[in-house]
Amino acid sequence: MPQLKRFLYYLLLIPTLLLSSCKKEDIRVFEKSSDERLSEALQRYNDVLTSAPYGWKTIIYPSAGGYAFYFEFKKDGTVTSFSDINLKAAGTPLKSTYRLKALQQPSLLFDTYTYLHLLSDPDGRVNGGNDGEGLLSDFEFMIDSVSTNTIHLKGTVHGSVVQLVSATQADQKSYYDGEVANSFSRTTAYLQTNQNPYLDLDRKLPVAIDIRQKVFTILSLKANGLVEEKSVLFTFTSTGIIFKEPITVGNLTFQELLWDTNEKNYYVLVGGKKIFLKNGSEPVTLVEGGIFENFLLPEGAIDSTNAIPGQSDEFLMAYKEIKKRLLASRYKLTLTFMYFRFNNATTLDLIVGVFQINPTTGNREDFTAVFPYTVKRAANGNTTFSLRAAPSGNAGLIVNEMAPFLDYLTTDTFRFEQQFSGAVGRMGRMNNITRTEFFFTGAIYLLQ
C-alpha cells in the first residue's frame, strides 16, 4: 500500500510540473530579431554594391534586343549609369538614385530615372517595343544572391534576369572615356556608307547589323541550295561589337566584330586571321533562278527616301502610270502596295492595295484587289504567268488601270533572284528575260 500511495503522489505531481514548465519564457533561437537581421543584410548588400572599385556591368535581354549597362553605386544613395541603348546613353553619364528595401525579399530599386527606364518606357518610339508596354523590362529587382564579384537579380514585374558583374578598370574607362559611344557612332556611320556588307568566305555571305534591336544577321546557302539565316544579339564594346553567343558559318566560328582603326573597317578574327567585311555596289545575290518566295512592294517603297533598291526605269515608268490612272479613275484611288503571294509552286496571287478618301466623312478607306495567276516554272528557273481566272470584284474594277504592269507579267518570261541588303534585308527580284530592261524588287515578307 505505501508503494501505491507514492505512485499516486508522483502521478498527481506530473501536471504541476508541466504547468510550471509552460510558464517559462520561450527560448530565443536567433540572437537578433528578424527586422535587425534584415537591416544588417541590406547593409551588407549595400556595402558590396558600393565597394566595387570600378563599378558594375551587365547585359539585359528584354522582350527584344540586348543592351549593355554600366552602374557605379555610391554610399550617398546615388548611382551613375551608362548604356548602349542609344548614342547619348552610351556616352553621357546619368546620375540618379537607388534604394535597398525589403519587399517580399531584399530588393534593389532604381527609384529615379536611369537608362534602365528607357527599356520600360511605354512609348514604342523610345525603345522599339509595343506601345503601352515597351520592352517588358524592369527597374526594381529582388536580390537572389550576392558575392564579392557577382550579384544575381530578378525583376519584380517582368522577371528580368540580371547578373551584375564587378567591372574592371578597362570597363569603367570604356564608358567614361567615350570608347563605347565611339563604337556606337562609327558603326552607325559605317552602315550609312556600307549598305551591302558581306563576308567573302568561298562565296559572298551578306550580313546585317541592326543597331536599334542589337541583332547581327548573316546569310549563307545550305547544301540543298536553300538560304540559311542566322541571327544573334549583340552589344557594343570599346573594340567593336560582341555577340551573345558564338555564330558558326561553315567551318568558321566567331563571336565578335572587331574594328581596325587603320583600315576603318570591321573584321572577324578566325584562327588568328583577320577576315574583313566588304561592301557590294548592289545587294548581294543569294539565289539566282530559284523558287519564287512571297515578296512585298510596300507603300513608299518606290518613290520615297526609303525606296527599296533594284527598280528598273521601265518598271518605274509603269508603276507611275498605274498610280496616275488609279487616281484619275472614277474611284480616285491611291496605290499603296503590291504583294506577290506564291501559294505553292504553281499559283500566284498578286494582291494590290489601294485606298480612297470618303468624300462624306473625309476618312481613308482601304481596299485590296486580287489577281490570280498560274505559275509555270522550267527546270532552268525561267517562269511564265497566266491568269487562272478573269479578274473579278475589286480586281475587275481596276484591271485597266493596272494594265501597264499586268501586260508585262502575262506576256513575258521571268526569273526570280533572291538578294540581301543590309539596309532592307532579304529581297526578291523579278528579272524579265524577254525584255531585260524591265525588272523590279520587293522585300521578302510573309503577309497573312
C-alpha positions, 0 to 999 in steps of 0.5 A: 500500500505505501508503494501505491500511495507514492505512485499516486503522489508522483502521478498527481505531481506530473501536471504541476510540473508541466504547468510550471514548465509552460510558464517559462519564457520561450527560448530565443533561437536567433540572437537578433530579431528578424527586422535587425537581421534584415537591416544588417543584410541590406547593409551588407548588400549595400556595402558590396554594391558600393565597394566595387572599385570600378563599378558594375556591368551587365547585359539585359535581354528584354522582350527584344534586343540586348543592351549593355549597362554600366552602374557605379553605386555610391554610399550617398544613395546615388548611382551613375549609369551608362548604356548602349541603348542609344548614342547619348546613353552610351556616352553621357553619364546619368546620375540618379538614385537607388534604394535597398528595401525589403519587399517580399525579399531584399530588393534593389530599386532604381527609384529615379530615372536611369537608362534602365527606364528607357527599356520600360518606357511605354512609348514604342518610339523610345525603345522599339517595343509595343506601345503601352508596354515597351520592352517588358523590362524592369527597374526594381529587382529582388536580390537572389544572391550576392558575392564579392564579384557577382550579384544575381537579380530578378525583376519584380514585374517582368522577371528580368534576369540580371547578373551584375558583374564587378567591372574592371578598370578597362570597363569603367574607362570604356564608358567614361572615356567615350570608347563605347559611344565611339563604337556606337557612332562609327558603326552607325556611320559605317552602315550609312556608307556600307549598305551591302556588307558581306563576308567573302568566305568561298562565296559572298555571305551578306550580313546585317547589323541592326543597331536599334534591336542589337541583332547581327544577321548573316546569310549563307546557302545550305547544301540543298541550295536553300538560304540559311539565316542566322541571327544573334544579339549583340552589344557594343564594346570599346573594340567593336561589337560582341555577340551573345553567343558564338555564330558558326558559318561553315567551318568558321566560328566567331563571336565578335566584330572587331574594328581596325582603326587603320583600315576603318573597317570591321573584321572577324578574327578566325584562327588568328586571321583577320577576315574583313567585311566588304561592301557590294555596289548592289545587294548581294545575290543569294539565289539566282533562278530559284523558287519564287518566295512571297515578296512585298512592294510596300507603300513608299517603297518606290518613290520615297527616301526609303525606296527599296533598291533594284527598280528598273526605269521601265518598271518605274515608268509603269508603276507611275502610270498605274498610280496616275490612272488609279487616281484619275479613275472614277474611284480616285484611288491611291496605290499603296502596295503590291504583294506577290503571294506564291501559294505553292509552286504553281499559283500566284496571287498578286494582291494590290492595295489601294485606298480612297478618301470618303468624300462624306466623312473625309476618312481613308478607306482601304481596299485590296484587289486580287489577281490570280495567276498560274505559275509555270516554272522550267527546270532552268528557273525561267517562269511564265504567268497566266491568269487562272481566272478573269479578274473579278470584284475589286480586281475587275474594277481596276484591271485597266488601270493596272494594265501597264504592269499586268501586260508585262507579267502575262506576256513575258518570261521571268526569273526570280533572284533572291538578294540581301541588303543590309539596309532592307534585308532579304529581297526578291527580284523579278528579272524579265528575260524577254525584255531585260530592261524591265525588272523590279524588287520587293522585300521578302515578307510573309503577309497573312 
